[in-house]
Amino acid sequence: MNLFKNISFLILFFSMGNVNSQDLSSHQWQDRLLVLLVDDIKDEIYQKQISELQQSENGLKDRRLIVYHVKPHTYKKGLYTKQWKKTTIDITNYKKSTSSFEIILIGLDGGVKLHQSDFLKCEKLFSIIDVMPMRRREMRNKK
């Protein structure tokens, strides 16, 4: 039930935002998504997470990871984008915890692969992705 609720939220969120916003379905089978839900962008865990991701930019690209930052009624895409776009969706209805920060990993198939409310080291993120069947196929095809 929670998986369905999360996927429904993300589809709704990305399709109801700004007219130019990305639709989640455009990423399916193309990109993995890392969604950072945050109440306040000054949040210590959020800032630490951004720094961690920026230090592993090549690993993110190699694994076709697109980062979305989502806060109440706004979102942005990418690690270095400054401009937030407006949306009518309120994320607080879809968070799993009362934490001010949550992170969600969505696979190529659109399924939620990880949902947690604390800092995520890229080493752990990459190890989760690297055991996925489609990622293993990608790595074999590179050789």
DSSP file with accessible surface (Angstrom, degrees, kcal/mol):
  #  RESIDUE AA STRUCTURE BP1 BP2  ACC     N-H-->O    O-->H-N    N-H-->O    O-->H-N    TCO  KAPPA ALPHA  PHI   PSI    X-CA   Y-CA   Z-CA
    1    1 A M     >        0   0  183      0, 0.0     4,-2.3     0, 0.0     5,-0.1   0.000 360.0 360.0 360.0 -44.9    0.0    0.0    0.0
    2    2 A N  H  >  +     0   0   91      2,-0.2     4,-2.6     1,-0.2     5,-0.2   0.882 360.0  53.7 -64.4 -38.1    2.8    2.4    0.9
    3    3 A L  H  > S+     0   0   91      2,-0.2     4,-2.5     1,-0.2     5,-0.3   0.950 110.6  46.3 -59.8 -47.4    4.6    1.6   -2.4
    4    4 A F  H  > S+     0   0  141      1,-0.2     4,-2.7     2,-0.2     5,-0.2   0.918 112.0  51.5 -61.3 -42.6    1.5    2.4   -4.4
    5    5 A K  H  X S+     0   0   92     -4,-2.3     4,-2.4     1,-0.2    -1,-0.2   0.921 111.4  47.2 -62.2 -43.5    1.0    5.6   -2.4
    6    6 A N  H  X S+     0   0    6     -4,-2.6     4,-2.4     2,-0.2    -2,-0.2   0.926 114.0  45.8 -65.7 -46.1    4.6    6.8   -3.0
    7    7 A I  H  X S+     0   0   41     -4,-2.5     4,-2.6     2,-0.2     5,-0.2   0.930 113.0  50.9 -64.8 -41.9    4.5    6.0   -6.7
    8    8 A S  H  X S+     0   0   40     -4,-2.7     4,-2.7    -5,-0.3     5,-0.2   0.920 110.0  50.8 -60.2 -42.9    1.1    7.7   -7.1
    9    9 A F  H  X S+     0   0    1     -4,-2.4     4,-3.5    -5,-0.2    -1,-0.2   0.944 111.1  47.3 -59.1 -47.9    2.4   10.8   -5.3
   10   10 A L  H  X S+     0   0    0     -4,-2.4     4,-2.4     2,-0.2    14,-0.3   0.912 112.5  48.4 -65.6 -40.3    5.4   11.1   -7.5
   11   11 A I  H  X S+     0   0   77     -4,-2.6     4,-1.5     2,-0.2    13,-0.3   0.953 116.7  43.7 -62.8 -47.3    3.4   10.6  -10.7
   12   12 A L  H  X S+     0   0   65     -4,-2.7     4,-2.1    -5,-0.2    -2,-0.2   0.934 113.3  52.3 -61.3 -45.7    0.9   13.3   -9.5
   13   13 A F  H  X S+     0   0    0     -4,-3.5     4,-0.7     1,-0.2    -2,-0.2   0.939 113.9  40.0 -59.2 -49.6    3.7   15.6   -8.2
   14   14 A F  H  < S+     0   0    1     -4,-2.4    -1,-0.2     1,-0.2    -2,-0.2   0.712 118.9  46.4 -79.2 -18.3    5.7   15.7  -11.5
   15   15 A S  H  < S+     0   0   64     -4,-1.5    -1,-0.2    -5,-0.2    -2,-0.2   0.707 114.2  45.7 -94.9 -18.7    2.6   15.8  -13.7
   16   16 A M  H  < S+     0   0   90     -4,-2.1    72,-0.4    -5,-0.2    -2,-0.2   0.478  95.8  88.7-101.3  -3.5    0.7   18.5  -11.8
   17   17 A G  S  < S-     0   0   15     -4,-0.7    70,-0.2     1,-0.2    -3,-0.1   0.283  95.5 -21.7 -71.3-153.1    3.6   20.9  -11.3
   18   18 A N    >   -     0   0   66     68,-0.9     3,-2.5     1,-0.1    -1,-0.2  -0.166  70.0-111.1 -50.5 146.9    4.6   23.7  -13.6
   19   19 A V  T 3  S+     0   0  138      1,-0.3    -1,-0.1    -3,-0.1    -2,-0.1   0.841 120.3  48.5 -55.1 -33.1    3.5   23.1  -17.2
   20   20 A N  T 3  S+     0   0  130      2,-0.0    -1,-0.3     0, 0.0    -2,-0.1   0.391  87.4 123.5 -88.4   4.6    7.1   22.6  -18.2
   21   21 A S    <   -     0   0   18     -3,-2.5     2,-0.2     1,-0.1    -7,-0.0  -0.271  69.9-100.5 -70.1 153.8    7.8   20.1  -15.4
   22   22 A Q        -     0   0   68      1,-0.0     2,-0.4     2,-0.0    -5,-0.2  -0.497  30.2-134.0 -70.3 138.8    9.1   16.7  -16.0
   23   23 A D    >   -     0   0   62     -2,-0.2     3,-1.8     1,-0.1     4,-0.5  -0.797  13.9-130.8 -91.6 134.0    6.6   13.9  -15.9
   24   24 A L  G >> S+     0   0   14     -2,-0.4     3,-2.0   -14,-0.3     4,-0.9   0.874 105.5  64.3 -52.9 -36.5    7.8   10.9  -13.9
   25   25 A S  G 34 S+     0   0   71      1,-0.3     3,-0.3     2,-0.2    -1,-0.3   0.781  90.5  65.4 -63.3 -23.5    6.8    8.6  -16.8
   26   26 A S  G <4 S+     0   0   57     -3,-1.8    -1,-0.3     1,-0.2    -2,-0.2   0.728 103.1  48.4 -70.1 -19.0    9.4   10.2  -19.0
   27   27 A H  T X> S+     0   0    6     -3,-2.0     4,-3.0    -4,-0.5     3,-2.6   0.708  82.5 114.6 -89.1 -23.3   12.1    8.8  -16.7
   28   28 A Q  T 3< S+     0   0   79     -4,-0.9    81,-0.2    -3,-0.3    80,-0.1  -0.259  92.9   1.1 -59.3 131.1   10.7    5.3  -16.6
   29   29 A W  T 34 S+     0   0  139     79,-3.1    -1,-0.3     2,-0.2    80,-0.1   0.397 131.6  65.5  70.6   0.8   13.2    2.8  -18.2
   30   30 A Q  T <4 S+     0   0  111     -3,-2.6     2,-0.3     1,-0.4    -2,-0.2   0.733 105.4  12.8-112.3 -44.2   15.5    5.7  -18.8
   31   31 A D     <  -     0   0   40     -4,-3.0    -1,-0.4    77,-0.2     2,-0.3  -0.963  59.9-128.9-137.7 153.6   16.7    7.0  -15.5
   32   32 A R  E     -a   65   0A   1     32,-3.2    34,-2.9    -2,-0.3     2,-0.4  -0.767  32.5-140.1 -93.8 148.3   16.7    6.2  -11.8
   33   33 A L  E     -aB  66 106A   2     73,-2.3    73,-3.1    -2,-0.3     2,-0.5  -0.917  15.7-165.6-115.6 139.8   15.4    8.9   -9.5
   34   34 A L  E     -aB  67 105A   0     32,-2.8    34,-2.8    -2,-0.4     2,-0.6  -0.980  16.5-165.2-119.0 111.5   16.7   10.0   -6.2
   35   35 A V  E     -aB  68 104A   0     69,-3.1    69,-2.4    -2,-0.5     2,-0.7  -0.895   5.9-161.2-105.7 121.2   14.0   12.2   -4.5
   36   36 A L  E     -aB  69 103A   0     32,-3.2    34,-3.4    -2,-0.6     2,-0.6  -0.905   5.9-162.7-102.7 109.9   15.1   14.3   -1.5
   37   37 A L  E     +aB  70 102A   2     65,-3.0    65,-2.4    -2,-0.7     2,-0.4  -0.847  20.0 168.1 -92.8 125.0   12.0   15.4    0.5
   38   38 A V  E     - B   0 101A   0     32,-2.9    63,-0.2    -2,-0.6     3,-0.2  -0.999  36.4-159.3-143.2 139.1   12.9   18.3    2.8
   39   39 A D  S    S+     0   0   65     61,-2.1     2,-0.4    -2,-0.4    -1,-0.1   0.830  91.2  18.8 -80.7 -37.2   10.9   20.8    4.9
   40   40 A D    >   -     0   0   85     60,-0.4     3,-2.3     1,-0.1    -1,-0.3  -0.984  65.9-144.2-139.8 124.8   13.7   23.3    5.1
   41   41 A I  T 3  S+     0   0   55     -2,-0.4    -1,-0.1     1,-0.3    -2,-0.0   0.624 100.9  65.0 -68.7  -9.0   16.7   23.6    2.7
   42   42 A K  T 3  S+     0   0  171      4,-0.1    -1,-0.3     5,-0.0     5,-0.0   0.477  73.0 130.2 -87.5  -1.4   18.8   24.7    5.6
   43   43 A D    <>  -     0   0   28     -3,-2.3     4,-2.5     1,-0.1     5,-0.2  -0.268  61.7-134.9 -55.4 131.6   18.3   21.3    7.3
   44   44 A E  H  > S+     0   0  164      1,-0.2     4,-2.4     2,-0.2     5,-0.2   0.892 102.9  48.2 -60.3 -43.5   21.7   19.9    8.3
   45   45 A I  H  > S+     0   0   58      2,-0.2     4,-2.7     1,-0.2    -1,-0.2   0.929 111.4  50.8 -65.9 -42.2   21.0   16.4    7.0
   46   46 A Y  H  > S+     0   0    6      2,-0.2     4,-2.5     1,-0.2    -2,-0.2   0.938 111.4  47.6 -60.1 -46.6   19.8   17.7    3.6
   47   47 A Q  H  X S+     0   0   96     -4,-2.5     4,-2.1     1,-0.2    -1,-0.2   0.909 112.8  48.8 -63.1 -41.2   22.9   19.9    3.3
   48   48 A K  H  X S+     0   0  118     -4,-2.4     4,-2.3    -5,-0.2    -1,-0.2   0.897 110.7  51.7 -64.3 -39.3   25.2   17.0    4.2
   49   49 A Q  H  X S+     0   0    0     -4,-2.7     4,-2.5     2,-0.2    -2,-0.2   0.919 108.3  50.5 -65.3 -43.3   23.3   14.8    1.6
   50   50 A I  H  X S+     0   0   16     -4,-2.5     4,-2.7     1,-0.2     5,-0.2   0.935 110.8  49.4 -60.0 -46.0   23.8   17.3   -1.2
   51   51 A S  H  X S+     0   0   51     -4,-2.1     4,-1.9     1,-0.2    -1,-0.2   0.924 110.4  50.4 -59.8 -45.2   27.5   17.6   -0.4
   52   52 A E  H  X S+     0   0   29     -4,-2.3     4,-0.6     1,-0.2    -1,-0.2   0.923 112.2  47.1 -59.5 -44.8   27.8   13.8   -0.5
   53   53 A L  H >< S+     0   0    0     -4,-2.5     3,-1.1     1,-0.2     7,-0.2   0.906 109.1  53.6 -67.0 -40.5   26.0   13.5   -3.8
   54   54 A Q  H >< S+     0   0   64     -4,-2.7     3,-1.1     1,-0.3    -1,-0.2   0.862 105.1  55.0 -63.6 -33.8   28.1   16.3   -5.4
   55   55 A Q  H 3< S+     0   0  146     -4,-1.9    -1,-0.3     1,-0.3    -2,-0.2   0.666 112.3  44.2 -72.1 -16.3   31.3   14.5   -4.4
   56   56 A S  T <X S+     0   0   30     -3,-1.1     4,-2.0    -4,-0.6     3,-0.4  -0.091  71.3 132.5-118.8  34.1   30.0   11.4   -6.2
   57   57 A E  H <> S+     0   0   63     -3,-1.1     4,-2.4     1,-0.2     5,-0.2   0.869  71.6  52.8 -57.2 -40.2   28.7   13.0   -9.4
   58   58 A N  H  > S+     0   0  129      1,-0.2     4,-2.6     2,-0.2    -1,-0.2   0.899 108.4  50.9 -64.2 -39.3   30.5   10.6  -11.7
   59   59 A G  H  > S+     0   0   14     -3,-0.4     4,-1.5     2,-0.2    -1,-0.2   0.873 109.5  50.9 -64.6 -36.5   28.9    7.6   -9.9
   60   60 A L  H  <>S+     0   0    7     -4,-2.0     5,-2.6    -7,-0.2    -2,-0.2   0.937 112.2  46.2 -65.1 -46.2   25.5    9.2  -10.2
   61   61 A K  H ><5S+     0   0  137     -4,-2.4     3,-1.6     1,-0.2    -2,-0.2   0.914 109.7  54.0 -63.1 -43.8   25.9    9.7  -13.9
   62   62 A D  H 3<5S+     0   0   61     -4,-2.6    -1,-0.2     1,-0.3    -2,-0.2   0.847 113.0  43.5 -59.9 -33.6   27.2    6.2  -14.4
   63   63 A R  T 3<5S-     0   0   31     -4,-1.5   -31,-0.3    -5,-0.2    -1,-0.3   0.276 113.0-119.3 -96.2   8.9   24.1    4.8  -12.7
   64   64 A R  T < 5 +     0   0   87     -3,-1.6   -32,-3.2     1,-0.2     2,-0.5   0.903  52.4 168.0  54.7  48.8   21.8    7.2  -14.6
   65   65 A L  E   < -a   32   0A  13     -5,-2.6     2,-0.5   -34,-0.2   -32,-0.2  -0.819  21.3-164.6 -97.4 126.4   20.5    8.9  -11.4
   66   66 A I  E     -a   33   0A  39    -34,-2.9   -32,-2.8    -2,-0.5     2,-0.5  -0.936  14.1-143.3-107.8 129.2   18.5   12.1  -11.6
   67   67 A V  E     -a   34   0A   6     -2,-0.5    11,-3.6   -34,-0.2     2,-0.4  -0.824  15.1-172.0 -99.8 127.2   18.2   14.0   -8.3
   68   68 A Y  E     -aC  35  77A   1    -34,-2.8   -32,-3.2    -2,-0.5     2,-0.5  -0.971   9.7-155.0-113.8 134.7   14.9   15.8   -7.5
   69   69 A H  E     -aC  36  76A   1      7,-2.9     7,-2.2    -2,-0.4     2,-0.5  -0.945  16.9-172.7-106.4 127.3   14.7   18.1   -4.4
   70   70 A V  E     +aC  37  75A   0    -34,-3.4   -32,-2.9    -2,-0.5     5,-0.2  -0.984  13.1 162.2-129.7 125.4   11.2   18.5   -3.1
   71   71 A K  E >   - C   0  74A  52      3,-2.5     3,-2.3    -2,-0.5   -32,-0.2  -0.852  59.4 -54.1-129.3 168.6    9.9   20.8   -0.5
   72   72 A P  T 3  S-     0   0   44      0, 0.0    18,-0.2     0, 0.0     3,-0.0  -0.216 122.1 -12.6 -51.4 119.7    6.3   21.9    0.3
   73   73 A H  T 3  S+     0   0   91     16,-1.1    14,-2.2     1,-0.1     2,-0.3   0.470 127.2  70.0  68.9   8.1    4.8   23.3   -2.9
   74   74 A T  E <   +CD  71  86A  26     -3,-2.3    -3,-2.5    12,-0.3     2,-0.3  -0.985  50.7 174.0-147.2 159.6    8.1   23.5   -4.8
   75   75 A Y  E     -CD  70  85A   4     10,-2.0    10,-3.6    -2,-0.3     2,-0.3  -0.974   9.2-162.4-154.5 164.6   10.8   21.3   -6.4
   76   76 A K  E     -C   69   0A  27     -7,-2.2    -7,-2.9    -2,-0.3     2,-0.4  -0.977  15.8-132.2-148.0 160.2   13.9   21.4   -8.5
   77   77 A K  E     +C   68   0A  73     -2,-0.3    -9,-0.2     6,-0.3     4,-0.2  -0.929  62.5  21.9-117.9 135.0   15.9   19.0  -10.6
   78   78 A G  S    S-     0   0   21    -11,-3.6    -9,-0.1    -2,-0.4   -12,-0.1  -0.131  81.6 -87.9 100.8 165.3   19.6   18.4  -10.4
   79   79 A L  S    S+     0   0   23      1,-0.2    -1,-0.1   -26,-0.1   -25,-0.1   0.716 120.3  32.9 -83.9 -23.1   22.5   19.0   -8.0
   80   80 A Y  S    S+     0   0  124     -3,-0.1     2,-0.2   -26,-0.0    -1,-0.2   0.430  82.3 122.0-117.5  -0.1   23.3   22.5   -9.0
   81   81 A T        -     0   0   60     -4,-0.2    -3,-0.0     1,-0.1    -5,-0.0  -0.453  36.5-172.7 -66.4 133.8   20.0   24.0  -10.1
   82   82 A K        +     0   0  178     -2,-0.2     2,-0.4     2,-0.0    -1,-0.1   0.766  56.4  88.5 -95.8 -32.3   19.1   27.1   -8.1
   83   83 A Q        -     0   0  146     -6,-0.1     2,-0.4     1,-0.0    -6,-0.3  -0.571  61.7-153.8 -81.6 125.7   15.6   27.8   -9.3
   84   84 A W        -     0   0   53     -2,-0.4     2,-0.3    -8,-0.1    -8,-0.2  -0.767  10.4-144.4 -92.2 140.2   12.7   26.1   -7.5
   85   85 A K  E     -D   75   0A  71    -10,-3.6   -10,-2.0    -2,-0.4     2,-0.2  -0.826  17.7-117.0-104.8 147.3    9.5   25.4   -9.5
   86   86 A K  E     +D   74   0A 167     -2,-0.3   -68,-0.9   -12,-0.2     2,-0.3  -0.466  32.0 176.3 -83.4 150.1    6.0   25.7   -8.0
   87   87 A T        -     0   0   11    -14,-2.2   -70,-0.2   -70,-0.2   -74,-0.1  -0.967  34.7-132.3-145.3 159.0    3.6   22.8   -7.7
   88   88 A T  S    S+     0   0   99    -72,-0.4     2,-0.3    -2,-0.3   -71,-0.1   0.517  77.0 101.3 -89.7  -5.9    0.2   22.4   -6.1
   89   89 A I        -     0   0   16    -76,-0.2   -16,-1.1   -77,-0.1     2,-0.6  -0.633  63.0-146.7 -85.4 136.5    1.1   19.2   -4.3
   90   90 A D    >   -     0   0   46     -2,-0.3     3,-1.2   -18,-0.2     4,-0.2  -0.893   4.1-158.6-102.4 114.9    1.9   19.3   -0.6
   91   91 A I  G >> S+     0   0    0     -2,-0.6     3,-2.3     1,-0.2     4,-0.7   0.723  79.5  80.1 -67.0 -22.3    4.6   16.7    0.2
   92   92 A T  G 34 S+     0   0   69      1,-0.3     3,-0.5     2,-0.2    -1,-0.2   0.802  86.6  60.0 -60.2 -24.9    3.7   16.5    3.9
   93   93 A N  G <4 S+     0   0  107     -3,-1.2    -1,-0.3     1,-0.2    -2,-0.2   0.653 109.9  42.3 -73.2 -14.5    0.8   14.3    3.1
   94   94 A Y  T <4 S+     0   0   56     -3,-2.3    -1,-0.2    -4,-0.2    -2,-0.2   0.426  83.9 112.1-115.6  -1.7    3.1   11.7    1.6
   95   95 A K     <  -     0   0   28     -4,-0.7     7,-0.0    -3,-0.5     3,-0.0  -0.468  57.5-146.3 -74.5 148.8    6.0   11.6    4.0
   96   96 A K  S    S+     0   0  115     -2,-0.1     2,-0.3    20,-0.1    -1,-0.1   0.646  77.0  24.8 -86.5 -20.5    6.5    8.4    5.9
   97   97 A S  S    S-     0   0   44      2,-0.2    -2,-0.1    19,-0.1    19,-0.0  -0.832  79.0-109.4-136.5 177.3    7.8   10.0    9.1
   98   98 A T  S    S+     0   0  152     -2,-0.3    -6,-0.0     2,-0.0    -3,-0.0   0.424  77.6 122.4 -88.9   1.0    7.8   13.3   11.0
   99   99 A S        -     0   0   31      1,-0.1    -2,-0.2     2,-0.1    19,-0.1  -0.258  69.2-131.2 -60.8 150.2   11.5   13.8   10.1
  100  100 A S  S    S+     0   0   40      1,-0.1   -61,-2.1    17,-0.1   -60,-0.4   0.535  91.3  48.4 -81.3  -3.9   12.3   17.0    8.2
  101  101 A F  E     +B   38   0A   0     16,-0.2     2,-0.3   -63,-0.2   -63,-0.2  -0.999  59.1 165.9-140.0 135.9   14.3   15.0    5.6
  102  102 A E  E     -B   37   0A   1    -65,-2.4   -65,-3.0    -2,-0.4     2,-0.4  -0.985  17.0-153.8-143.6 151.9   13.5   11.8    3.6
  103  103 A I  E     -BE  36 116A   0     13,-3.1    13,-2.2    -2,-0.3     2,-0.4  -0.987   7.8-168.9-130.0 136.1   15.2   10.2    0.6
  104  104 A I  E     -BE  35 115A   1    -69,-2.4   -69,-3.1    -2,-0.4     2,-0.5  -0.993   8.0-156.7-128.3 129.9   13.5    7.9   -1.9
  105  105 A L  E     -BE  34 114A   0      9,-2.5     8,-3.1    -2,-0.4     9,-1.2  -0.928  11.2-167.4-104.7 126.7   15.3    5.9   -4.6
  106  106 A I  E     -BE  33 112A   3    -73,-3.1   -73,-2.3    -2,-0.5     6,-0.2  -0.964  13.0-139.2-117.4 126.9   13.1    4.9   -7.6
  107  107 A G    >   -     0   0    3      4,-2.7     3,-2.0    -2,-0.5   -78,-0.1  -0.118  32.9 -92.8 -77.6 176.2   14.4    2.3  -10.0
  108  108 A L  T 3  S+     0   0    8      1,-0.3   -79,-3.1     2,-0.1   -78,-0.2   0.815 126.1  57.6 -58.1 -30.6   14.2    2.2  -13.8
  109  109 A D  T 3  S-     0   0   56    -81,-0.2    -1,-0.3   -80,-0.1     3,-0.1   0.496 119.4-109.2 -80.9  -3.3   10.9    0.3  -13.5
  110  110 A G  S <  S+     0   0   15     -3,-2.0     2,-0.2     1,-0.3    -2,-0.1   0.434  75.4 134.1  90.5  -0.7    9.3    3.1  -11.4
  111  111 A G        -     0   0   12      1,-0.1    -4,-2.7    -5,-0.0     2,-0.5  -0.553  63.9-110.5 -85.1 147.6    9.3    1.1   -8.2
  112  112 A V  E     +E  106   0A  29     -6,-0.2    -6,-0.2    -2,-0.2     3,-0.1  -0.658  36.4 174.8 -76.9 120.6   10.5    2.5   -4.9
  113  113 A K  E     +     0   0A  84     -8,-3.1     2,-0.3    -2,-0.5    -7,-0.2   0.648  66.3  12.1-100.7 -22.0   13.8    0.7   -4.0
  114  114 A L  E     +E  105   0A  28     -9,-1.2    -9,-2.5     2,-0.0    -1,-0.3  -0.965  54.1 177.1-157.6 139.5   14.7    2.6   -0.8
  115  115 A H  E     +E  104   0A  33     -2,-0.3     2,-0.3   -11,-0.2   -11,-0.2  -0.897  22.6 148.7-146.0 114.0   12.9    5.1    1.5
  116  116 A Q  E     -E  103   0A  29    -13,-2.2   -13,-3.1    -2,-0.3   -19,-0.1  -0.963  42.9-140.1-145.1 163.9   14.6    6.4    4.6
  117  117 A S  S    S+     0   0   48     -2,-0.3     2,-0.3   -15,-0.2   -16,-0.2   0.046  76.7  67.8-116.2  25.8   14.7    9.5    6.7
  118  118 A D  S    S-     0   0   89    -15,-0.1    -2,-0.1     1,-0.1   -15,-0.1  -0.860  95.0 -61.5-137.0 173.6   18.4    9.7    7.5
  119  119 A F        -     0   0   43     -2,-0.3     2,-0.5     1,-0.1    -1,-0.1  -0.197  45.5-151.6 -55.1 140.6   21.7   10.5    5.6
  120  120 A L        -     0   0    2     -4,-0.1     2,-0.2    -3,-0.0    -1,-0.1  -0.963   6.8-141.3-122.2 114.6   22.6    8.1    2.8
  121  121 A K     >  -     0   0  110     -2,-0.5     4,-2.3     1,-0.1     3,-0.4  -0.493  18.7-127.9 -70.1 142.3   26.2    7.5    2.0
  122  122 A C  H  > S+     0   0    3      1,-0.2     4,-3.4     2,-0.2     5,-0.3   0.845 108.6  63.7 -61.4 -32.2   26.8    7.2   -1.8
  123  123 A E  H  > S+     0   0  157      1,-0.2     4,-1.9     2,-0.2    -1,-0.2   0.929 107.8  41.3 -57.0 -44.5   28.7    3.9   -1.1
  124  124 A K  H  > S+     0   0   97     -3,-0.4     4,-2.1     2,-0.2    -2,-0.2   0.925 114.4  52.1 -70.0 -43.4   25.5    2.4    0.2
  125  125 A L  H  X S+     0   0    0     -4,-2.3     4,-2.2     1,-0.2    -2,-0.2   0.945 112.0  45.8 -57.1 -48.4   23.3    4.0   -2.5
  126  126 A F  H  X S+     0   0   26     -4,-3.4     4,-3.1     1,-0.2    -1,-0.2   0.871 109.8  54.1 -66.3 -36.0   25.6    2.6   -5.2
  127  127 A S  H  X S+     0   0   62     -4,-1.9     4,-0.7    -5,-0.3    -1,-0.2   0.875 108.3  50.4 -67.5 -33.5   25.7   -0.8   -3.6
  128  128 A I  H >< S+     0   0   39     -4,-2.1     3,-0.6     2,-0.2     4,-0.3   0.938 116.2  41.4 -65.4 -46.7   21.9   -1.0   -3.6
  129  129 A I  H >< S+     0   0    0     -4,-2.2     3,-2.0     1,-0.2     6,-0.3   0.913 106.8  62.1 -68.3 -41.4   21.7    0.0   -7.3
  130  130 A D  H 3< S+     0   0   36     -4,-3.1    -1,-0.2     1,-0.3    -2,-0.2   0.657 101.0  52.7 -67.5 -14.7   24.6   -2.2   -8.4
  131  131 A V  T << S+     0   0   90     -4,-0.7    -1,-0.3    -3,-0.6    -2,-0.2   0.512  83.3 109.9 -95.5  -2.9   22.9   -5.4   -7.3
  132  132 A M  S <> S-     0   0   27     -3,-2.0     4,-2.5    -4,-0.3     3,-0.3  -0.469  77.1-124.4 -71.1 140.2   19.7   -4.6   -9.3
  133  133 A P  H  > S+     0   0   97      0, 0.0     4,-2.0     0, 0.0     5,-0.1   0.880 109.3  49.2 -54.9 -42.1   19.3   -6.9  -12.4
  134  134 A M  H  > S+     0   0   53      1,-0.2     4,-2.1     2,-0.2     5,-0.1   0.881 110.9  50.3 -68.8 -34.2   19.1   -4.0  -14.9
  135  135 A R  H  > S+     0   0    5     -6,-0.3     4,-2.5    -3,-0.3    -1,-0.2   0.907 108.3  52.7 -68.7 -40.7   22.2   -2.4  -13.4
  136  136 A R  H  X S+     0   0  128     -4,-2.5     4,-2.3     1,-0.2    -2,-0.2   0.910 109.0  50.2 -60.8 -38.5   24.1   -5.7  -13.6
  137  137 A R  H  X S+     0   0  124     -4,-2.0     4,-2.5    -5,-0.2    -1,-0.2   0.912 108.8  52.1 -65.0 -42.7   23.1   -5.9  -17.3
  138  138 A E  H  X S+     0   0   30     -4,-2.1     4,-1.3     1,-0.2    -2,-0.2   0.920 110.5  47.9 -58.4 -44.5   24.3   -2.3  -17.9
  139  139 A M  H  X S+     0   0   59     -4,-2.5     4,-0.8     1,-0.2    -2,-0.2   0.889 111.5  49.7 -66.3 -40.2   27.7   -3.2  -16.3
  140  140 A R  H >< S+     0   0  152     -4,-2.3     3,-0.8     1,-0.2    -1,-0.2   0.909 109.0  52.7 -63.4 -41.3   28.0   -6.4  -18.4
  141  141 A N  H 3< S+     0   0  124     -4,-2.5    -1,-0.2     1,-0.2    -2,-0.2   0.769 102.5  59.2 -68.3 -24.6   27.2   -4.4  -21.6
  142  142 A K  H 3<        0   0  125     -4,-1.3    -1,-0.2    -5,-0.2    -2,-0.2   0.746 360.0 360.0 -71.9 -27.5   30.0   -1.9  -20.8
  143  143 A K    <<        0   0  216     -3,-0.8    -3,-0.0    -4,-0.8    -4,-0.0  -0.256 360.0 360.0 -74.8 360.0   32.6   -4.6  -20.8
